[in-house]
Amino acid sequence: MIQCGRFSFVLIGYFLIAVVGCGSDSRAAEESAGSAVSASIFSKEQTSYLRPSKIEDVSYGNVKRVSQRIIVPLGRTKDQLTATLDRAARELAQETRAKAVMVFAYRPQDDPSGQYSVRRAVYAPNGRWEEAASSAPMRISVDLNDLYFTPTKYPIAIGETVRLKAPRGGLIELSKGYGSWTEKDIIARVPEGTDATIFERRSEPMGNQEFVRYRVRMTDHGSQVNGWVHQNNVEIQ
């Protein structure tokens, strides 16, 4: 009876060790997952994305780090969007075997070379890009921007006639490009109250807001001029 009891005790001991070991592995896996929502709970369609550009190598020393820009379809929930960035970061890490990866996400209407509108995901030790050289557990860190969930509204339509205004007074400067207003970019300076027609629009994310510029067509001293103006330079007549 005593031997049997000892034998039973040994078995129970091994059983406890096995249970404790499984619990530790489970916690480790849980920690490595970070705060992101796993892509496995959604379909591939719900976490799909596009890669409009090449993978960028931003390694330092012997530490391999890479980044990638992706485009995410509109209409996803917060959990689906988080899972999409989670998937993109993990797939990039698996593909490149980098020590740290960063994914910048954009809406379909955004310029993927500019400011990211959906935000980003990092897959790295402790979920921190700057700790790429660390041996800490790999974790996912996802940041989202409310702009993705805000319907885009443009009060001024393409083809509409507007009146140009100068909020700070003086002349309105028209640029040949939507992204620069240096002296070499200015193609015309017109007075406030000049009529113009909108025929192109560009918007860029600025935090949780849209930064809009319009390309207008107007007449200046008898000649037709096409140029870009800022959103605050136009008003509906």
DOTORZA-328287 format. One record per residue: residue in three letters; x, y, z of N, C-alpha, C in turn. Coordinates in steps of 0.001 Angstrom, whole numbers, plus 500000, padded with zeros to 6 digits. Example, Ala and Ser with C-alpha at 12.3 -4.5 7.8 and 13.67 -1.06 7.14 Angstrom:
 type    n.u    n.v    n.w   ca.u   ca.v   ca.w    c.u    c.v    c.w
  Ala 513190 494310 507800 512300 495500 507800 513200 496700 507800
  Ser 512850 497750 507080 513670 498940 507140 512900 500030 507870
***
This chain:
 type    n.u    n.v    n.w   ca.u   ca.v   ca.w    c.u    c.v    c.w
  Met 500818 498801 500000 500000 500000 500000 500859 501259 500000
  Ile 501951 501214 500784 502819 502403 500851 503515 502629 499513
  Gln 504007 501472 498940 504686 501623 497650 503736 502180 496585
  Cys 502497 501642 496646 501517 502138 495679 501251 503624 495874
  Gly 501176 504034 497159 500961 505449 497439 502108 506295 496948
  Arg 503337 505774 497149 504501 506538 496650 504478 506651 495128
  Phe 504125 505513 494500 504075 505505 493046 503033 506502 492536
  Ser 501885 506514 493223 500841 507465 492853 501312 508889 493048
  Phe 502051 509127 494102 502558 510475 494370 503504 510940 493280
  Val 504372 510015 492835 505316 510359 491763 504568 510715 490485
  Leu 503532 509917 490174 502753 510195 488968 502072 511552 489050
  Ile 501495 511821 490226 500841 513112 490408 501840 514238 490291
  Gly 503042 514010 490830 504084 515033 490740 504442 515347 489309
  Tyr 504623 514272 488518 504946 514488 487108 503800 515179 486383
  Phe 502578 514815 486738 501403 515447 486138 501369 516933 486414
  Leu 501690 517313 487664 501703 518715 488042 502777 519476 487285
  Ile 503930 518819 487160 505031 519461 486420 504606 519718 484978
  Ala 503945 518706 484375 503511 518856 482988 502507 519980 482846
  Val 501562 520083 483799 500545 521136 483740 501168 522497 483893
  Val 502086 522627 484858 502764 523907 485066 503549 524291 483833
  Gly 504225 523274 483214 504999 523572 482004 504120 524080 480891
  Cys 502965 523464 480685 502043 523906 479640 501545 525308 479915
  Gly 501285 525605 481175 500819 526936 481527 501855 527986 481211
  Ser 503133 527690 481450 504211 528640 481166 504304 528903 479680
  Asp 504213 527804 478873 504283 527978 477421 503125 528820 476925
  Ser 501955 528596 477500 500775 529349 477099 500940 530825 477384
  Arg 501482 531152 478557 501693 532561 478906 502723 533192 477996
  Ala 503778 532426 477658 504825 532960 476776 504237 533301 475414
  Ala 503377 532380 474903 502740 532634 473609 501836 533846 473697
  Glu 501157 533979 474835 500247 535098 475031 501013 536405 475061
  Glu 502174 536391 475722 502990 537606 475803 503535 537984 474435
  Ser 503928 536960 473645 504508 537263 472339 503486 537838 471381
  Ala 502193 537578 471674 501146 538084 470781 500923 539575 470940
  Gly 501324 540144 472067 501140 541573 472278 499677 541939 472389
  Ser 499352 543175 472041 497997 543681 472220 497162 543621 470946
  Ala 497731 543115 469858 497002 543101 468588 495939 542011 468578
  Val 494966 542157 467689 493939 541147 467494 494441 540171 466443
  Ser 494427 538885 466756 494958 537882 465845 494164 537839 464548
  Ala 494890 537728 463440 494240 537653 462126 493515 536334 461936
  Ser 493837 535330 462767 493259 533997 462595 491760 533952 462884
  Ile 491230 534948 463594 489806 534925 463911 488967 535540 462791
  Phe 489627 536047 461743 488918 536620 460601 489318 535878 459327
  Ser 488513 536034 458301 488839 535422 457015 489996 536178 456358
  Lys 490621 535539 455374 491715 536194 454662 491220 537454 453943
  Glu 489988 537408 453481 489421 538579 452798 489281 539750 453767
  Gln 488922 539475 455009 488739 540530 456013 490061 541115 456500
  Thr 491165 540449 456215 492476 540963 456628 493417 541130 455428
  Ser 492838 541222 454232 493650 541384 453028 494234 542789 452958
  Tyr 495298 542932 452179 495944 544232 451994 496783 544186 450722
  Leu 497188 545356 450247 498024 545471 449057 499374 546070 449433
  Arg 500381 545703 448670 501718 546269 448859 502064 547129 447648
  Pro 501932 548432 447740 502180 549291 446577 503653 549620 446330
  Ser 504513 549274 447273 505918 549645 447135 506822 548521 447621
  Lys 508093 548670 447386 509077 547665 447769 509344 547702 449276
  Ile 509874 546604 449773 510289 546538 451169 511522 547420 451356
  Glu 511526 548207 452404 512639 549102 452681 513532 548511 453768
  Asp 514824 548449 453486 515791 547937 454457 516330 549105 455281
  Val 516040 549107 456572 516507 550176 457468 517314 549566 458612
  Ser 518173 548605 458251 519000 547927 459240 520085 548845 459776
  Tyr 520606 548487 460935 521782 549179 461464 522710 548142 462070
  Gly 524023 548264 461767 524976 547271 462223 524593 545894 461695
  Asn 524563 544921 462582 524156 543565 462215 522695 543284 462521
  Val 521958 544322 462879 520548 544158 463248 519670 544466 462032
  Lys 518964 543450 461556 518138 543622 460367 516771 544183 460734
  Arg 516434 545331 460140 515123 545947 460313 514578 546310 458941
  Val 513300 546086 458737 512684 546423 457454 511336 547092 457691
  Ser 510884 547831 456689 509562 548460 456769 508843 548256 455438
  Gln 507528 548360 455473 506703 548153 454288 505479 549044 454362
  Arg 505062 549587 453221 503843 550390 453133 502754 549524 452530
  Ile 501564 549544 453145 500460 548737 452642 499205 549596 452483
  Ile 498297 549139 451640 497006 549802 451458 495910 548861 451974
  Val 495052 549400 452816 493982 548614 453427 492630 549085 452886
  Pro 491769 548183 452451 490431 548588 451977 489639 549284 453076
  Leu 488699 550113 452679 487837 550793 453641 486742 549853 454140
  Gly 486084 550264 455222 484918 549541 455696 485170 548477 456726
  Arg 486367 548401 457280 486647 547373 458280 486419 547888 459701
  Thr 486096 546948 460584 485933 547310 461986 487298 547536 462606
  Lys 487299 548059 463823 488563 548294 464515 489332 546997 464710
  Asp 488625 545922 465100 489291 544633 465299 489809 544065 463988
  Gln 489045 544204 462911 489497 543714 461609 490711 544494 461122
  Leu 490696 545797 461341 491816 546631 460922 493064 546289 461729
  Thr 492899 546098 463024 494025 545711 463876 494586 544365 463430
  Ala 493691 543419 463141 494122 542098 462692 494833 542164 461345
  Thr 494407 543075 460485 495058 543246 459182 496502 543689 459349
  Leu 496728 544685 460207 498086 545162 460446 498924 544102 461149
  Asp 498294 543353 462049 498962 542238 462716 499449 541225 461676
  Arg 498559 540855 460764 498913 539885 459729 500041 540401 458843
  Ala 499919 541655 458409 500924 542227 457513 502300 542247 458164
  Ala 502361 542610 459444 503643 542684 460146 504261 541304 460317
  Arg 503449 540332 460694 503966 538975 460896 504410 538350 459570
  Glu 503648 538582 458512 504027 538023 457212 505307 538668 456698
  Leu 505475 539952 456948 506708 540632 456548 507900 540076 457322
  Ala 507716 539834 458621 508790 539283 459438 509168 537877 458976
  Gln 508168 537078 458653 508421 535714 458186 509135 535721 456839
  Glu 508744 536643 455979 509329 536718 454645 510780 537186 454675
  Thr 511072 538153 455512 512404 538773 455522 513322 538243 456621
  Arg 512731 537578 457637 513469 537111 458811 514211 538275 459502
  Ala 513574 539424 459477 514159 540594 460124 513951 540539 461631
  Lys 514801 541221 462357 514690 541274 463813 513567 542196 464252
  Ala 513262 543179 463421 512158 544098 463702 511553 544552 462383
  Val 510213 544625 462335 509541 545110 461131 508531 546182 461520
  Met 508310 547102 460588 507325 548150 460788 506478 548260 459529
  Val 505155 548293 459701 504224 548394 458580 503465 549708 458682
  Phe 503492 550495 457604 502746 551747 457530 501512 551508 456660
  Ala 500342 551838 457174 499098 551527 456459 498390 552776 455948
  Tyr 497779 552647 454753 497113 553752 454073 495728 553333 453605
  Arg 494856 554320 453420 493565 554092 452778 493775 554059 451257
  Pro 492821 553517 450504 492984 553460 449041 493160 554825 448377
  Gln 492556 555880 448935 492635 557200 448313 493896 557980 448672
  Asp 494738 557429 449529 495923 558156 449984 497133 557910 449089
  Asp 498047 558855 449094 499332 558692 448428 500241 557888 449359
  Pro 500603 556653 449004 501389 555817 449906 502830 556270 450124
  Ser 503209 557341 449470 504552 557882 449715 504512 559006 450749
  Gly 503305 559395 451151 503157 560482 452105 502873 560002 453515
  Gln 502233 560863 454299 501908 560547 455686 500902 559407 455754
  Tyr 501194 558393 456566 500289 557255 456672 499028 557646 457435
  Ser 497871 557206 456926 496594 557633 457486 495982 556609 458431
  Val 496202 555334 458158 495630 554286 458996 496484 554063 460233
  Arg 497706 554387 460182 498725 554275 461228 499667 553106 460939
  Arg 500153 552414 461982 501248 551476 461762 501212 550300 462732
  Ala 502018 549276 462399 502203 548123 463274 503689 547826 463376
  Val 504124 547421 464546 505519 547055 464782 505559 545633 465325
  Tyr 506412 544800 464750 506648 543453 465265 508124 543378 465592
  Ala 508437 543363 466876 509820 543479 467323 509915 543022 468783
  Pro 511132 542912 469321 511267 542589 470739 510497 543602 471596
  Asn 509631 543100 472458 508779 543947 473310 507834 544840 472505
  Gly 507717 544594 471205 506864 545419 470365 507441 546801 470123
  Arg 508754 546950 470324 509393 548267 470219 510481 548234 469143
  Trp 510304 549072 468146 511225 549179 467016 512657 549447 467476
  Glu 512799 550309 468475 514137 550701 468928 514858 549617 469729
  Glu 514153 548530 470055 514760 547435 470806 515059 546236 469912
  Ala 515287 546494 468645 515510 545422 467678 516688 544525 468044
  Ala 517694 545071 468713 518874 544290 469075 518656 543459 470335
  Ser 517518 543633 470981 517230 542933 472229 516854 541469 471980
  Ser 517030 540643 473005 516634 539236 472929 515280 539014 473597
  Ala 514568 540101 473885 513256 540018 474522 512255 539336 473586
  Pro 511134 538828 474118 510130 538157 473278 509576 539100 472209
  Met 509299 538538 471042 508704 539309 469957 507249 539603 470284
  Arg 506837 540841 470057 505459 541227 470324 504952 542144 469203
  Ile 503662 542211 469068 503025 543099 468097 502530 544347 468819
  Ser 502780 545489 468208 502251 546754 468712 501551 547453 467557
  Val 500251 547741 467719 499466 548341 466636 498874 549663 467094
  Asp 499053 550706 466292 498440 552018 466520 497473 552294 465373
  Leu 496283 552786 465693 495298 553121 464671 494971 554605 464711
  Asn 494499 555107 463568 494117 556501 463441 492603 556583 463251
  Asp 491946 557451 464006 490487 557597 463887 490061 558066 462502
  Leu 490980 558642 461755 490653 559156 460426 490113 558049 459517
  Tyr 490598 556824 459692 490145 555705 458874 488644 555471 459041
  Phe 488135 555698 460235 486737 555416 460535 485824 556632 460323
  Thr 486399 557747 459860 485630 558975 459652 485277 559128 458174
  Pro 484015 559186 457823 483636 559355 456411 484237 560641 455835
  Thr 484795 560538 454635 485391 561698 453988 484306 562579 453383
  Lys 484337 563856 453739 483351 564802 453224 484074 565985 452592
  Tyr 483734 566275 451332 484308 567414 450626 483171 568371 450274
  Pro 483075 569515 450946 481961 570442 450697 481983 571079 449313
  Ile 483163 571077 448689 483283 571692 447359 483512 570592 446330
  Ala 482650 570515 445340 482715 569446 444347 483607 569831 443167
  Ile 484125 568810 442479 484886 569032 441255 483950 569660 440214
  Gly 484446 570685 439537 483649 571379 438532 482908 572582 439068
  Glu 482948 572775 440382 482219 573891 440985 483010 575195 440854
  Thr 482279 576295 440682 482899 577619 440613 483023 578187 442022
  Val 484205 578686 442342 484478 579210 443680 485066 580613 443578
  Arg 485131 581260 444735 485771 582562 444825 487036 582392 445664
  Leu 488157 582890 445156 489413 582769 445884 489482 583830 446983
  Lys 490040 583450 448125 490150 584366 449252 491527 584249 449884
  Ala 491908 585298 450584 493200 585336 451271 492946 585562 452752
  Pro 492936 584510 453574 492628 584656 455002 493502 585671 455730
  Arg 494725 585836 455270 495643 586773 455925 495814 588065 455120
  Gly 494962 588227 454132 495075 589414 453300 496125 589240 452224
  Gly 496202 590183 451311 497201 590127 450249 496736 589311 449066
  Leu 497684 588788 448296 497388 588033 447082 497381 586528 447359
  Ile 496622 585814 446519 496600 584342 446605 497631 583802 445630
  Glu 498490 582914 446122 499538 582340 445285 499090 580987 444729
  Leu 499221 580829 443416 498921 579568 442753 500229 578848 442453
  Ser 500296 577574 442843 501507 576791 442640 501333 575816 441485
  Lys 502418 575457 440842 502349 574475 439759 502260 573050 440297
  Gly 502566 572871 441571 502474 571552 442186 501709 571624 443495
  Tyr 501069 570521 443878 500222 570563 445079 501016 570468 446376
  Gly 502298 570162 446281 503047 569935 447513 504084 570974 447859
  Ser 504215 572037 447086 505276 573008 447358 504856 574407 446906
  Trp 505212 575407 447735 504892 576798 447422 506135 577682 447530
  Thr 507269 577152 447038 508476 577963 447003 508357 578967 445864
  Glu 509264 579912 445809 509214 580968 444800 509223 580396 443382
  Lys 509978 579333 443171 510049 578754 441821 508775 577994 441434
  Asp 507927 577677 442441 506689 576948 442167 505529 577872 441817
  Ile 505612 579139 442200 504491 580064 442023 504348 580457 440554
  Ile 503139 580236 440012 502896 580568 438600 502004 581795 438456
  Ala 501348 582206 439528 500493 583402 439464 500166 583876 440877
  Arg 499935 585179 441010 499449 585781 442254 498232 586614 441889
  Val 497095 586274 442459 495842 586928 442058 495172 587545 443284
  Pro 494353 588569 443060 493697 589247 444181 492526 588446 444751
  Glu 492190 588743 445974 491050 588115 446619 489776 588456 445854
  Gly 488863 587489 445760 487621 587693 445032 487667 587193 443605
  Thr 488835 586704 443150 488945 586163 441796 488120 584880 441677
  Asp 487367 584749 440594 486579 583539 440356 487453 582444 439745
  Ala 487174 581207 440124 487942 580070 439607 487060 578837 439602
  Thr 487458 577820 438825 486728 576553 438754 487605 575423 439275
  Ile 487044 574597 440152 487771 573457 440706 487785 572332 439680
  Phe 488973 571776 439362 488986 570629 438466 489881 569487 438960
  Glu 490457 569630 440134 491207 568528 440737 491330 568783 442235
  Arg 491422 567699 442984 491523 567820 444440 492524 566792 444950
  Arg 493346 567179 445912 494259 566251 446576 494075 566395 448077
  Ser 493980 565291 448756 493858 565330 450212 494931 564461 450842
  Glu 495425 564889 451986 496444 564148 452709 496079 564108 454182
  Pro 496359 562990 454845 496065 562917 456273 496991 563799 457084
  Met 496421 564484 458044 497194 565285 458992 496662 564937 460382
  Gly 497233 563880 460990 496697 563403 462254 495327 562806 462029
  Asn 494309 563332 462701 492942 562845 462541 492121 563713 461599
  Gln 492788 564555 460792 492086 565433 459871 492639 565299 458461
  Glu 491867 565787 457504 492297 565801 456107 492859 567184 455767
  Phe 494005 567211 455084 494570 568457 454600 494333 568485 453098
  Val 493475 569420 452636 493009 569419 451246 493591 570586 450457
  Arg 493948 570293 449201 494358 571337 448259 493555 571150 446976
  Tyr 493316 572273 446296 492522 572239 445064 493338 572794 443896
  Arg 493150 572165 442740 493702 572707 441510 492578 573455 440815
  Val 492826 574719 440528 491777 575570 439966 492175 576088 438594
  Arg 491146 576439 437820 491347 577054 436497 490723 578436 436555
  Met 491483 579427 436122 491004 580798 436188 491675 581621 435102
  Thr 491241 582861 434970 491825 583768 433985 492551 584888 434705
  Asp 493800 585109 434304 494613 586160 434911 495202 587032 433801
  His 494769 588309 433736 495231 589232 432703 495013 588665 431297
  Gly 493860 588047 431092 493495 587549 429768 494033 586173 429437
  Ser 494833 585594 430312 495405 584269 430054 494850 583244 431046
  Gln 494614 582022 430553 494108 580966 431426 495246 580414 432274
  Val 494988 580241 433553 495994 579732 434488 495414 578537 435244
  Asn 496190 577470 435327 495823 576303 436121 496838 576145 437239
  Gly 496379 576191 438469 497315 576097 439585 496659 575582 440855
  Trp 497503 575254 441822 497035 574699 443095 496921 575784 444158
  Val 495856 575683 444958 495677 576587 446093 495310 575760 447316
  His 495478 576351 448485 495139 575666 449725 493625 575675 449956
  Gln 493176 574764 450788 491739 574668 451096 491163 575980 451623
  Asn 491946 576681 452444 491429 577923 453013 491481 579094 452031
  Asn 491903 578827 450770 491898 579876 449762 490654 579854 448884
  Val 489738 578910 449138 488543 578821 448304 487281 578871 449153
  Glu 486264 579477 448593 484950 579499 449244 483880 579417 448177
  Ile 482757 578792 448517 481657 578650 447564 480989 580011 447368
  Gln 480689 580321 446125 480063 581613 445835 478638 581667 446351
***
